[in-house]
Amino acid sequence: MTHGERTDAGAPDDDTRRIGDLSVRIDRLLCVGFGDCVETAPGAFELDEQDIAVFARPEEVERDALLRACDACPVDALTVWGPDGEQLAP
């Protein structure tokens, strides 16, 4: 299965969003639901019915908190790129 294909539940394997000047991607195939992102930046992420991270309201979270949350993922399922394309997390 490649990125962009759909899993059995019909959810995309990854979801990328522009949040301010950042591009944030959740890789649903890597996420195992530890919830560190949810604990680090409440409101930015939540766990769905499969205990996989999904976006909640990341635009309402401070940039630094969002970066810390993405960097906190123990399996590197969250990736962040800055406005110049530089990878900021993990």
PyMOL Python script that loads the backbone (N, CA, C, O; Angstrom):
from pymol import cmd

cmd.read_pdbstr("""\
ATOM      1  N   MET A   1       0.856  -1.172   0.000  1.00  0.00           N
ATOM      2  CA  MET A   1       0.000   0.000   0.000  1.00  0.00           C
ATOM      3  C   MET A   1       0.900   1.232   0.000  1.00  0.00           C
ATOM      4  O   MET A   1       1.887   1.263   0.736  1.00  0.00           O
ATOM      5  N   THR A   2       0.592   2.233  -0.794  1.00  0.00           N
ATOM      6  CA  THR A   2       1.379   3.454  -0.860  1.00  0.00           C
ATOM      7  C   THR A   2       0.620   4.588  -0.207  1.00  0.00           C
ATOM      8  O   THR A   2      -0.585   4.494   0.023  1.00  0.00           O
ATOM      9  N   HIS A   3       1.333   5.661   0.089  1.00  0.00           N
ATOM     10  CA  HIS A   3       0.680   6.829   0.684  1.00  0.00           C
ATOM     11  C   HIS A   3      -0.409   7.330  -0.243  1.00  0.00           C
ATOM     12  O   HIS A   3      -0.239   7.356  -1.462  1.00  0.00           O
ATOM     13  N   GLY A   4      -1.522   7.724   0.337  1.00  0.00           N
ATOM     14  CA  GLY A   4      -2.633   8.231  -0.449  1.00  0.00           C
ATOM     15  C   GLY A   4      -3.689   7.182  -0.729  1.00  0.00           C
ATOM     16  O   GLY A   4      -4.836   7.517  -1.023  1.00  0.00           O
ATOM     17  N   GLU A   5      -3.309   5.896  -0.640  1.00  0.00           N
ATOM     18  CA  GLU A   5      -4.321   4.857  -0.808  1.00  0.00           C
ATOM     19  C   GLU A   5      -5.203   4.842   0.428  1.00  0.00           C
ATOM     20  O   GLU A   5      -4.858   5.425   1.457  1.00  0.00           O
ATOM     21  N   ARG A   6      -6.319   4.187   0.323  1.00  0.00           N
ATOM     22  CA  ARG A   6      -7.242   4.138   1.457  1.00  0.00           C
ATOM     23  C   ARG A   6      -7.120   2.815   2.181  1.00  0.00           C
ATOM     24  O   ARG A   6      -6.913   1.768   1.567  1.00  0.00           O
ATOM     25  N   THR A   7      -7.254   2.877   3.513  1.00  0.00           N
ATOM     26  CA  THR A   7      -7.235   1.671   4.330  1.00  0.00           C
ATOM     27  C   THR A   7      -8.622   1.046   4.279  1.00  0.00           C
ATOM     28  O   THR A   7      -9.522   1.571   3.624  1.00  0.00           O
ATOM     29  N   ASP A   8      -8.788  -0.065   4.966  1.00  0.00           N
ATOM     30  CA  ASP A   8     -10.088  -0.728   4.992  1.00  0.00           C
ATOM     31  C   ASP A   8     -11.187   0.186   5.510  1.00  0.00           C
ATOM     32  O   ASP A   8     -12.334   0.085   5.075  1.00  0.00           O
ATOM     33  N   ALA A   9     -10.848   1.077   6.435  1.00  0.00           N
ATOM     34  CA  ALA A   9     -11.848   1.972   7.014  1.00  0.00           C
ATOM     35  C   ALA A   9     -12.172   3.131   6.085  1.00  0.00           C
ATOM     36  O   ALA A   9     -13.076   3.915   6.375  1.00  0.00           O
ATOM     37  N   GLY A  10     -11.454   3.255   4.974  1.00  0.00           N
ATOM     38  CA  GLY A  10     -11.736   4.324   4.031  1.00  0.00           C
ATOM     39  C   GLY A  10     -11.029   5.623   4.344  1.00  0.00           C
ATOM     40  O   GLY A  10     -11.246   6.616   3.650  1.00  0.00           O
ATOM     41  N   ALA A  11     -10.181   5.653   5.377  1.00  0.00           N
ATOM     42  CA  ALA A  11      -9.446   6.864   5.719  1.00  0.00           C
ATOM     43  C   ALA A  11      -8.144   6.895   4.922  1.00  0.00           C
ATOM     44  O   ALA A  11      -7.534   5.850   4.694  1.00  0.00           O
ATOM     45  N   PRO A  12      -7.713   8.082   4.497  1.00  0.00           N
ATOM     46  CA  PRO A  12      -6.433   8.144   3.784  1.00  0.00           C
ATOM     47  C   PRO A  12      -5.294   7.708   4.701  1.00  0.00           C
ATOM     48  O   PRO A  12      -5.359   7.894   5.916  1.00  0.00           O
ATOM     49  N   ASP A  13      -4.251   7.128   4.109  1.00  0.00           N
ATOM     50  CA  ASP A  13      -3.098   6.681   4.886  1.00  0.00           C
ATOM     51  C   ASP A  13      -2.347   7.858   5.483  1.00  0.00           C
ATOM     52  O   ASP A  13      -1.706   7.721   6.525  1.00  0.00           O
ATOM     53  N   ASP A  14      -2.418   9.001   4.841  1.00  0.00           N
ATOM     54  CA  ASP A  14      -1.812  10.186   5.419  1.00  0.00           C
ATOM     55  C   ASP A  14      -2.679  11.391   5.128  1.00  0.00           C
ATOM     56  O   ASP A  14      -3.451  11.424   4.170  1.00  0.00           O
ATOM     57  N   ASP A  15      -2.523  12.376   5.987  1.00  0.00           N
ATOM     58  CA  ASP A  15      -3.296  13.605   5.890  1.00  0.00           C
ATOM     59  C   ASP A  15      -2.324  14.749   6.106  1.00  0.00           C
ATOM     60  O   ASP A  15      -1.687  14.827   7.157  1.00  0.00           O
ATOM     61  N   THR A  16      -2.201  15.633   5.135  1.00  0.00           N
ATOM     62  CA  THR A  16      -1.304  16.778   5.249  1.00  0.00           C
ATOM     63  C   THR A  16      -2.135  18.045   5.247  1.00  0.00           C
ATOM     64  O   THR A  16      -3.035  18.220   4.426  1.00  0.00           O
ATOM     65  N   ARG A  17      -1.814  18.928   6.187  1.00  0.00           N
ATOM     66  CA  ARG A  17      -2.510  20.211   6.279  1.00  0.00           C
ATOM     67  C   ARG A  17      -1.522  21.350   6.392  1.00  0.00           C
ATOM     68  O   ARG A  17      -0.431  21.212   6.945  1.00  0.00           O
ATOM     69  N   ARG A  18      -1.938  22.476   5.853  1.00  0.00           N
ATOM     70  CA  ARG A  18      -1.192  23.726   6.000  1.00  0.00           C
ATOM     71  C   ARG A  18      -1.733  24.402   7.244  1.00  0.00           C
ATOM     72  O   ARG A  18      -2.930  24.678   7.331  1.00  0.00           O
ATOM     73  N   ILE A  19      -0.869  24.670   8.204  1.00  0.00           N
ATOM     74  CA  ILE A  19      -1.259  25.305   9.459  1.00  0.00           C
ATOM     75  C   ILE A  19      -0.325  26.495   9.649  1.00  0.00           C
ATOM     76  O   ILE A  19       0.837  26.332  10.022  1.00  0.00           O
ATOM     77  N   GLY A  20      -0.837  27.673   9.395  1.00  0.00           N
ATOM     78  CA  GLY A  20       0.021  28.856   9.410  1.00  0.00           C
ATOM     79  C   GLY A  20       1.069  28.717   8.331  1.00  0.00           C
ATOM     80  O   GLY A  20       0.742  28.506   7.163  1.00  0.00           O
ATOM     81  N   ASP A  21       2.336  28.835   8.717  1.00  0.00           N
ATOM     82  CA  ASP A  21       3.411  28.691   7.730  1.00  0.00           C
ATOM     83  C   ASP A  21       4.001  27.281   7.721  1.00  0.00           C
ATOM     84  O   ASP A  21       5.042  27.050   7.105  1.00  0.00           O
ATOM     85  N   LEU A  22       3.347  26.342   8.398  1.00  0.00           N
ATOM     86  CA  LEU A  22       3.827  24.966   8.489  1.00  0.00           C
ATOM     87  C   LEU A  22       2.973  24.015   7.660  1.00  0.00           C
ATOM     88  O   LEU A  22       1.774  24.230   7.481  1.00  0.00           O
ATOM     89  N   SER A  23       3.606  22.968   7.163  1.00  0.00           N
ATOM     90  CA  SER A  23       2.885  21.839   6.571  1.00  0.00           C
ATOM     91  C   SER A  23       3.067  20.668   7.523  1.00  0.00           C
ATOM     92  O   SER A  23       4.194  20.293   7.844  1.00  0.00           O
ATOM     93  N   VAL A  24       1.957  20.090   7.976  1.00  0.00           N
ATOM     94  CA  VAL A  24       1.994  19.004   8.952  1.00  0.00           C
ATOM     95  C   VAL A  24       1.334  17.778   8.338  1.00  0.00           C
ATOM     96  O   VAL A  24       0.235  17.854   7.789  1.00  0.00           O
ATOM     97  N   ARG A  25       2.031  16.635   8.442  1.00  0.00           N
ATOM     98  CA  ARG A  25       1.489  15.384   7.904  1.00  0.00           C
ATOM     99  C   ARG A  25       1.352  14.351   9.012  1.00  0.00           C
ATOM    100  O   ARG A  25       2.257  14.158   9.824  1.00  0.00           O
ATOM    101  N   ILE A  26       0.202  13.695   9.025  1.00  0.00           N
ATOM    102  CA  ILE A  26      -0.013  12.528   9.886  1.00  0.00           C
ATOM    103  C   ILE A  26       0.073  11.301   8.992  1.00  0.00           C
ATOM    104  O   ILE A  26      -0.676  11.181   8.023  1.00  0.00           O
ATOM    105  N   ASP A  27       0.977  10.398   9.311  1.00  0.00           N
ATOM    106  CA  ASP A  27       1.084   9.127   8.585  1.00  0.00           C
ATOM    107  C   ASP A  27       0.312   8.085   9.387  1.00  0.00           C
ATOM    108  O   ASP A  27       0.794   7.606  10.414  1.00  0.00           O
ATOM    109  N   ARG A  28      -0.867   7.740   8.928  1.00  0.00           N
ATOM    110  CA  ARG A  28      -1.755   6.826   9.648  1.00  0.00           C
ATOM    111  C   ARG A  28      -1.218   5.394   9.696  1.00  0.00           C
ATOM    112  O   ARG A  28      -1.622   4.613  10.557  1.00  0.00           O
ATOM    113  N   LEU A  29      -0.326   5.051   8.793  1.00  0.00           N
ATOM    114  CA  LEU A  29       0.250   3.706   8.825  1.00  0.00           C
ATOM    115  C   LEU A  29       1.310   3.579   9.915  1.00  0.00           C
ATOM    116  O   LEU A  29       1.533   2.487  10.438  1.00  0.00           O
ATOM    117  N   LEU A  30       1.955   4.671  10.254  1.00  0.00           N
ATOM    118  CA  LEU A  30       2.963   4.653  11.309  1.00  0.00           C
ATOM    119  C   LEU A  30       2.372   4.846  12.696  1.00  0.00           C
ATOM    120  O   LEU A  30       2.888   4.299  13.670  1.00  0.00           O
ATOM    121  N   CYS A  31       1.297   5.615  12.795  1.00  0.00           N
ATOM    122  CA  CYS A  31       0.706   5.936  14.089  1.00  0.00           C
ATOM    123  C   CYS A  31       0.193   4.675  14.776  1.00  0.00           C
ATOM    124  O   CYS A  31      -0.501   3.854  14.175  1.00  0.00           O
ATOM    125  N   VAL A  32       0.557   4.543  16.059  1.00  0.00           N
ATOM    126  CA  VAL A  32       0.092   3.400  16.845  1.00  0.00           C
ATOM    127  C   VAL A  32      -0.735   3.850  18.047  1.00  0.00           C
ATOM    128  O   VAL A  32      -1.086   3.036  18.901  1.00  0.00           O
ATOM    129  N   GLY A  33      -1.043   5.131  18.113  1.00  0.00           N
ATOM    130  CA  GLY A  33      -1.978   5.624  19.116  1.00  0.00           C
ATOM    131  C   GLY A  33      -1.448   5.830  20.515  1.00  0.00           C
ATOM    132  O   GLY A  33      -2.214   5.732  21.474  1.00  0.00           O
ATOM    133  N   PHE A  34      -0.168   6.110  20.669  1.00  0.00           N
ATOM    134  CA  PHE A  34       0.355   6.404  22.001  1.00  0.00           C
ATOM    135  C   PHE A  34      -0.326   7.634  22.604  1.00  0.00           C
ATOM    136  O   PHE A  34      -0.539   7.694  23.815  1.00  0.00           O
ATOM    137  N   GLY A  35      -0.665   8.608  21.768  1.00  0.00           N
ATOM    138  CA  GLY A  35      -1.366   9.801  22.235  1.00  0.00           C
ATOM    139  C   GLY A  35      -0.466  10.893  22.769  1.00  0.00           C
ATOM    140  O   GLY A  35      -0.962  11.856  23.354  1.00  0.00           O
ATOM    141  N   ASP A  36       0.840  10.779  22.591  1.00  0.00           N
ATOM    142  CA  ASP A  36       1.749  11.829  23.059  1.00  0.00           C
ATOM    143  C   ASP A  36       1.428  13.172  22.410  1.00  0.00           C
ATOM    144  O   ASP A  36       1.537  14.214  23.056  1.00  0.00           O
ATOM    145  N   CYS A  37       1.036  13.155  21.145  1.00  0.00           N
ATOM    146  CA  CYS A  37       0.692  14.397  20.450  1.00  0.00           C
ATOM    147  C   CYS A  37      -0.542  15.049  21.079  1.00  0.00           C
ATOM    148  O   CYS A  37      -0.610  16.271  21.209  1.00  0.00           O
ATOM    149  N   VAL A  38      -1.504  14.231  21.463  1.00  0.00           N
ATOM    150  CA  VAL A  38      -2.737  14.726  22.084  1.00  0.00           C
ATOM    151  C   VAL A  38      -2.419  15.340  23.448  1.00  0.00           C
ATOM    152  O   VAL A  38      -2.955  16.392  23.797  1.00  0.00           O
ATOM    153  N   GLU A  39      -1.554  14.687  24.213  1.00  0.00           N
ATOM    154  CA  GLU A  39      -1.189  15.189  25.536  1.00  0.00           C
ATOM    155  C   GLU A  39      -0.340  16.461  25.458  1.00  0.00           C
ATOM    156  O   GLU A  39      -0.483  17.356  26.291  1.00  0.00           O
ATOM    157  N   THR A  40       0.540  16.539  24.461  1.00  0.00           N
ATOM    158  CA  THR A  40       1.454  17.660  24.352  1.00  0.00           C
ATOM    159  C   THR A  40       0.770  18.916  23.826  1.00  0.00           C
ATOM    160  O   THR A  40       1.089  20.021  24.265  1.00  0.00           O
ATOM    161  N   ALA A  41      -0.154  18.765  22.903  1.00  0.00           N
ATOM    162  CA  ALA A  41      -0.863  19.916  22.331  1.00  0.00           C
ATOM    163  C   ALA A  41      -2.357  19.614  22.280  1.00  0.00           C
ATOM    164  O   ALA A  41      -2.904  19.330  21.215  1.00  0.00           O
ATOM    165  N   PRO A  42      -3.016  19.677  23.449  1.00  0.00           N
ATOM    166  CA  PRO A  42      -4.456  19.416  23.468  1.00  0.00           C
ATOM    167  C   PRO A  42      -5.177  20.345  22.488  1.00  0.00           C
ATOM    168  O   PRO A  42      -4.925  21.550  22.457  1.00  0.00           O
ATOM    169  N   GLY A  43      -6.048  19.784  21.714  1.00  0.00           N
ATOM    170  CA  GLY A  43      -6.788  20.558  20.733  1.00  0.00           C
ATOM    171  C   GLY A  43      -6.250  20.430  19.326  1.00  0.00           C
ATOM    172  O   GLY A  43      -7.002  20.578  18.363  1.00  0.00           O
ATOM    173  N   ALA A  44      -4.960  20.157  19.184  1.00  0.00           N
ATOM    174  CA  ALA A  44      -4.376  20.030  17.850  1.00  0.00           C
ATOM    175  C   ALA A  44      -4.718  18.680  17.223  1.00  0.00           C
ATOM    176  O   ALA A  44      -5.058  18.589  16.044  1.00  0.00           O
ATOM    177  N   PHE A  45      -4.618  17.635  18.046  1.00  0.00           N
ATOM    178  CA  PHE A  45      -4.850  16.276  17.576  1.00  0.00           C
ATOM    179  C   PHE A  45      -5.815  15.566  18.510  1.00  0.00           C
ATOM    180  O   PHE A  45      -6.011  15.966  19.657  1.00  0.00           O
ATOM    181  N   GLU A  46      -6.409  14.509  17.989  1.00  0.00           N
ATOM    182  CA  GLU A  46      -7.213  13.609  18.802  1.00  0.00           C
ATOM    183  C   GLU A  46      -7.051  12.226  18.216  1.00  0.00           C
ATOM    184  O   GLU A  46      -6.571  12.076  17.092  1.00  0.00           O
ATOM    185  N   LEU A  47      -7.445  11.218  18.963  1.00  0.00           N
ATOM    186  CA  LEU A  47      -7.393   9.852  18.459  1.00  0.00           C
ATOM    187  C   LEU A  47      -8.769   9.462  17.966  1.00  0.00           C
ATOM    188  O   LEU A  47      -9.771   9.705  18.639  1.00  0.00           O
ATOM    189  N   ASP A  48      -8.819   8.851  16.783  1.00  0.00           N
ATOM    190  CA  ASP A  48     -10.102   8.441  16.214  1.00  0.00           C
ATOM    191  C   ASP A  48     -10.549   7.110  16.814  1.00  0.00           C
ATOM    192  O   ASP A  48      -9.939   6.624  17.767  1.00  0.00           O
ATOM    193  N   GLU A  49     -11.598   6.525  16.269  1.00  0.00           N
ATOM    194  CA  GLU A  49     -12.150   5.275  16.793  1.00  0.00           C
ATOM    195  C   GLU A  49     -11.194   4.097  16.666  1.00  0.00           C
ATOM    196  O   GLU A  49     -11.393   3.063  17.305  1.00  0.00           O
ATOM    197  N   GLN A  50     -10.149   4.249  15.838  1.00  0.00           N
ATOM    198  CA  GLN A  50      -9.123   3.205  15.692  1.00  0.00           C
ATOM    199  C   GLN A  50      -7.878   3.530  16.520  1.00  0.00           C
ATOM    200  O   GLN A  50      -6.854   2.858  16.400  1.00  0.00           O
ATOM    201  N   ASP A  51      -7.971   4.564  17.360  1.00  0.00           N
ATOM    202  CA  ASP A  51      -6.844   5.051  18.163  1.00  0.00           C
ATOM    203  C   ASP A  51      -5.681   5.502  17.293  1.00  0.00           C
ATOM    204  O   ASP A  51      -4.520   5.252  17.618  1.00  0.00           O
ATOM    205  N   ILE A  52      -5.994   6.163  16.195  1.00  0.00           N
ATOM    206  CA  ILE A  52      -5.006   6.736  15.289  1.00  0.00           C
ATOM    207  C   ILE A  52      -5.178   8.255  15.337  1.00  0.00           C
ATOM    208  O   ILE A  52      -6.301   8.759  15.376  1.00  0.00           O
ATOM    209  N   ALA A  53      -4.062   8.976  15.335  1.00  0.00           N
ATOM    210  CA  ALA A  53      -4.105  10.436  15.405  1.00  0.00           C
ATOM    211  C   ALA A  53      -4.769  11.039  14.162  1.00  0.00           C
ATOM    212  O   ALA A  53      -4.521  10.616  13.032  1.00  0.00           O
ATOM    213  N   VAL A  54      -5.602  12.020  14.405  1.00  0.00           N
ATOM    214  CA  VAL A  54      -6.221  12.826  13.355  1.00  0.00           C
ATOM    215  C   VAL A  54      -6.150  14.282  13.802  1.00  0.00           C
ATOM    216  O   VAL A  54      -5.983  14.570  14.987  1.00  0.00           O
ATOM    217  N   PHE A  55      -6.279  15.190  12.850  1.00  0.00           N
ATOM    218  CA  PHE A  55      -6.300  16.601  13.193  1.00  0.00           C
ATOM    219  C   PHE A  55      -7.596  16.941  13.920  1.00  0.00           C
ATOM    220  O   PHE A  55      -8.666  16.455  13.555  1.00  0.00           O
ATOM    221  N   ALA A  56      -7.495  17.763  14.933  1.00  0.00           N
ATOM    222  CA  ALA A  56      -8.668  18.312  15.615  1.00  0.00           C
ATOM    223  C   ALA A  56      -8.769  19.779  15.186  1.00  0.00           C
ATOM    224  O   ALA A  56      -9.389  20.090  14.169  1.00  0.00           O
ATOM    225  N   ARG A  57      -8.158  20.678  15.963  1.00  0.00           N
ATOM    226  CA  ARG A  57      -8.164  22.106  15.640  1.00  0.00           C
ATOM    227  C   ARG A  57      -6.741  22.657  15.741  1.00  0.00           C
ATOM    228  O   ARG A  57      -6.473  23.518  16.578  1.00  0.00           O
ATOM    229  N   PRO A  58      -5.831  22.173  14.901  1.00  0.00           N
ATOM    230  CA  PRO A  58      -4.420  22.578  15.024  1.00  0.00           C
ATOM    231  C   PRO A  58      -4.192  24.074  14.812  1.00  0.00           C
ATOM    232  O   PRO A  58      -3.224  24.636  15.323  1.00  0.00           O
ATOM    233  N   GLU A  59      -5.072  24.707  14.067  1.00  0.00           N
ATOM    234  CA  GLU A  59      -4.911  26.148  13.818  1.00  0.00           C
ATOM    235  C   GLU A  59      -5.147  26.981  15.083  1.00  0.00           C
ATOM    236  O   GLU A  59      -4.822  28.168  15.116  1.00  0.00           O
ATOM    237  N   GLU A  60      -5.704  26.366  16.109  1.00  0.00           N
ATOM    238  CA  GLU A  60      -5.972  27.058  17.374  1.00  0.00           C
ATOM    239  C   GLU A  60      -4.856  26.855  18.400  1.00  0.00           C
ATOM    240  O   GLU A  60      -4.930  27.371  19.515  1.00  0.00           O
ATOM    241  N   VAL A  61      -3.827  26.104  18.020  1.00  0.00           N
ATOM    242  CA  VAL A  61      -2.735  25.787  18.930  1.00  0.00           C
ATOM    243  C   VAL A  61      -1.514  26.639  18.547  1.00  0.00           C
ATOM    244  O   VAL A  61      -1.248  26.863  17.366  1.00  0.00           O
ATOM    245  N   GLU A  62      -0.786  27.103  19.553  1.00  0.00           N
ATOM    246  CA  GLU A  62       0.416  27.885  19.283  1.00  0.00           C
ATOM    247  C   GLU A  62       1.422  27.058  18.488  1.00  0.00           C
ATOM    248  O   GLU A  62       1.536  25.845  18.664  1.00  0.00           O
ATOM    249  N   ARG A  63       2.141  27.742  17.613  1.00  0.00           N
ATOM    250  CA  ARG A  63       3.103  27.104  16.719  1.00  0.00           C
ATOM    251  C   ARG A  63       4.095  26.233  17.491  1.00  0.00           C
ATOM    252  O   ARG A  63       4.319  25.082  17.116  1.00  0.00           O
ATOM    253  N   ASP A  64       4.687  26.758  18.554  1.00  0.00           N
ATOM    254  CA  ASP A  64       5.679  25.998  19.325  1.00  0.00           C
ATOM    255  C   ASP A  64       5.082  24.738  19.940  1.00  0.00           C
ATOM    256  O   ASP A  64       5.730  23.691  19.968  1.00  0.00           O
ATOM    257  N   ALA A  65       3.857  24.834  20.429  1.00  0.00           N
ATOM    258  CA  ALA A  65       3.188  23.661  21.005  1.00  0.00           C
ATOM    259  C   ALA A  65       2.929  22.617  19.929  1.00  0.00           C
ATOM    260  O   ALA A  65       3.081  21.420  20.173  1.00  0.00           O
ATOM    261  N   LEU A  66       2.543  23.062  18.750  1.00  0.00           N
ATOM    262  CA  LEU A  66       2.312  22.146  17.634  1.00  0.00           C
ATOM    263  C   LEU A  66       3.603  21.425  17.252  1.00  0.00           C
ATOM    264  O   LEU A  66       3.599  20.215  17.030  1.00  0.00           O
ATOM    265  N   LEU A  67       4.698  22.165  17.175  1.00  0.00           N
ATOM    266  CA  LEU A  67       5.991  21.557  16.858  1.00  0.00           C
ATOM    267  C   LEU A  67       6.413  20.556  17.935  1.00  0.00           C
ATOM    268  O   LEU A  67       6.901  19.474  17.608  1.00  0.00           O
ATOM    269  N   ARG A  68       6.234  20.898  19.203  1.00  0.00           N
ATOM    270  CA  ARG A  68       6.580  19.975  20.289  1.00  0.00           C
ATOM    271  C   ARG A  68       5.751  18.700  20.212  1.00  0.00           C
ATOM    272  O   ARG A  68       6.263  17.602  20.427  1.00  0.00           O
ATOM    273  N   ALA A  69       4.465  18.854  19.901  1.00  0.00           N
ATOM    274  CA  ALA A  69       3.579  17.691  19.807  1.00  0.00           C
ATOM    275  C   ALA A  69       4.016  16.759  18.680  1.00  0.00           C
ATOM    276  O   ALA A  69       4.026  15.539  18.847  1.00  0.00           O
ATOM    277  N   CYS A  70       4.372  17.325  17.554  1.00  0.00           N
ATOM    278  CA  CYS A  70       4.801  16.505  16.422  1.00  0.00           C
ATOM    279  C   CYS A  70       6.138  15.839  16.710  1.00  0.00           C
ATOM    280  O   CYS A  70       6.373  14.701  16.303  1.00  0.00           O
ATOM    281  N   ASP A  71       7.010  16.548  17.409  1.00  0.00           N
ATOM    282  CA  ASP A  71       8.315  15.991  17.749  1.00  0.00           C
ATOM    283  C   ASP A  71       8.201  14.929  18.841  1.00  0.00           C
ATOM    284  O   ASP A  71       9.090  14.088  18.973  1.00  0.00           O
ATOM    285  N   ALA A  72       7.129  14.953  19.619  1.00  0.00           N
ATOM    286  CA  ALA A  72       6.940  14.007  20.720  1.00  0.00           C
ATOM    287  C   ALA A  72       6.527  12.612  20.255  1.00  0.00           C
ATOM    288  O   ALA A  72       6.593  11.663  21.037  1.00  0.00           O
ATOM    289  N   CYS A  73       6.108  12.471  19.019  1.00  0.00           N
ATOM    290  CA  CYS A  73       5.637  11.175  18.540  1.00  0.00           C
ATOM    291  C   CYS A  73       6.765  10.146  18.580  1.00  0.00           C
ATOM    292  O   CYS A  73       7.787  10.328  17.920  1.00  0.00           O
ATOM    293  N   PRO A  74       6.592   9.068  19.346  1.00  0.00           N
ATOM    294  CA  PRO A  74       7.669   8.085  19.478  1.00  0.00           C
ATOM    295  C   PRO A  74       7.908   7.245  18.224  1.00  0.00           C
ATOM    296  O   PRO A  74       8.940   6.581  18.121  1.00  0.00           O
ATOM    297  N   VAL A  75       6.980   7.261  17.277  1.00  0.00           N
ATOM    298  CA  VAL A  75       7.161   6.470  16.052  1.00  0.00           C
ATOM    299  C   VAL A  75       7.312   7.350  14.811  1.00  0.00           C
ATOM    300  O   VAL A  75       7.283   6.854  13.685  1.00  0.00           O
ATOM    301  N   ASP A  76       7.473   8.654  15.021  1.00  0.00           N
ATOM    302  CA  ASP A  76       7.680   9.621  13.927  1.00  0.00           C
ATOM    303  C   ASP A  76       6.558   9.602  12.889  1.00  0.00           C
ATOM    304  O   ASP A  76       6.811   9.705  11.688  1.00  0.00           O
ATOM    305  N   ALA A  77       5.325   9.469  13.361  1.00  0.00           N
ATOM    306  CA  ALA A  77       4.173   9.476  12.455  1.00  0.00           C
ATOM    307  C   ALA A  77       3.746  10.890  12.074  1.00  0.00           C
ATOM    308  O   ALA A  77       2.905  11.070  11.193  1.00  0.00           O
ATOM    309  N   LEU A  78       4.323  11.892  12.733  1.00  0.00           N
ATOM    310  CA  LEU A  78       3.994  13.286  12.448  1.00  0.00           C
ATOM    311  C   LEU A  78       5.232  13.978  11.887  1.00  0.00           C
ATOM    312  O   LEU A  78       6.302  13.943  12.495  1.00  0.00           O
ATOM    313  N   THR A  79       5.080  14.601  10.734  1.00  0.00           N
ATOM    314  CA  THR A  79       6.186  15.300  10.090  1.00  0.00           C
ATOM    315  C   THR A  79       5.770  16.736   9.862  1.00  0.00           C
ATOM    316  O   THR A  79       4.629  17.013   9.495  1.00  0.00           O
ATOM    317  N   VAL A  80       6.712  17.657  10.083  1.00  0.00           N
ATOM    318  CA  VAL A  80       6.448  19.086   9.905  1.00  0.00           C
ATOM    319  C   VAL A  80       7.522  19.687   9.018  1.00  0.00           C
ATOM    320  O   VAL A  80       8.712  19.425   9.195  1.00  0.00           O
ATOM    321  N   TRP A  81       7.085  20.500   8.057  1.00  0.00           N
ATOM    322  CA  TRP A  81       7.989  21.255   7.201  1.00  0.00           C
ATOM    323  C   TRP A  81       7.706  22.737   7.394  1.00  0.00           C
ATOM    324  O   TRP A  81       6.555  23.151   7.542  1.00  0.00           O
ATOM    325  N   GLY A  82       8.767  23.526   7.390  1.00  0.00           N
ATOM    326  CA  GLY A  82       8.652  24.969   7.500  1.00  0.00           C
ATOM    327  C   GLY A  82       8.327  25.604   6.163  1.00  0.00           C
ATOM    328  O   GLY A  82       8.187  24.909   5.156  1.00  0.00           O
ATOM    329  N   PRO A  83       8.208  26.931   6.151  1.00  0.00           N
ATOM    330  CA  PRO A  83       7.814  27.639   4.928  1.00  0.00           C
ATOM    331  C   PRO A  83       8.821  27.497   3.795  1.00  0.00           C
ATOM    332  O   PRO A  83       8.463  27.641   2.626  1.00  0.00           O
ATOM    333  N   ASP A  84      10.092  27.213   4.132  1.00  0.00           N
ATOM    334  CA  ASP A  84      11.129  27.045   3.111  1.00  0.00           C
ATOM    335  C   ASP A  84      11.320  25.592   2.687  1.00  0.00           C
ATOM    336  O   ASP A  84      12.217  25.278   1.906  1.00  0.00           O
ATOM    337  N   GLY A  85      10.463  24.705   3.212  1.00  0.00           N
ATOM    338  CA  GLY A  85      10.539  23.286   2.869  1.00  0.00           C
ATOM    339  C   GLY A  85      11.451  22.479   3.762  1.00  0.00           C
ATOM    340  O   GLY A  85      11.587  21.268   3.586  1.00  0.00           O
ATOM    341  N   GLU A  86      12.087  23.148   4.731  1.00  0.00           N
ATOM    342  CA  GLU A  86      12.979  22.444   5.654  1.00  0.00           C
ATOM    343  C   GLU A  86      12.148  21.603   6.623  1.00  0.00           C
ATOM    344  O   GLU A  86      11.153  22.081   7.168  1.00  0.00           O
ATOM    345  N   GLN A  87      12.556  20.356   6.836  1.00  0.00           N
ATOM    346  CA  GLN A  87      11.857  19.492   7.781  1.00  0.00           C
ATOM    347  C   GLN A  87      12.202  19.928   9.193  1.00  0.00           C
ATOM    348  O   GLN A  87      13.375  19.989   9.560  1.00  0.00           O
ATOM    349  N   LEU A  88      11.171  20.233   9.993  1.00  0.00           N
ATOM    350  CA  LEU A  88      11.356  20.718  11.347  1.00  0.00           C
ATOM    351  C   LEU A  88      11.116  19.652  12.399  1.00  0.00           C
ATOM    352  O   LEU A  88      11.643  19.754  13.507  1.00  0.00           O
ATOM    353  N   ALA A  89      10.347  18.649  12.085  1.00  0.00           N
ATOM    354  CA  ALA A  89      10.068  17.531  13.011  1.00  0.00           C
ATOM    355  C   ALA A  89       9.686  16.336  12.152  1.00  0.00           C
ATOM    356  O   ALA A  89       9.057  16.532  11.113  1.00  0.00           O
ATOM    357  N   PRO A  90      10.018  15.152  12.513  1.00  0.00           N
ATOM    358  CA  PRO A  90      10.886  14.821  13.651  1.00  0.00           C
ATOM    359  C   PRO A  90      12.317  15.176  13.352  1.00  0.00           C
ATOM    360  O   PRO A  90      13.193  14.970  14.193  1.00  0.00           O
TER     361      PRO A  90
END
""", "prot")
cmd.dss("prot")
cmd.show_as("cartoon", "prot")
cmd.util.cbc("prot")
cmd.orient("prot")
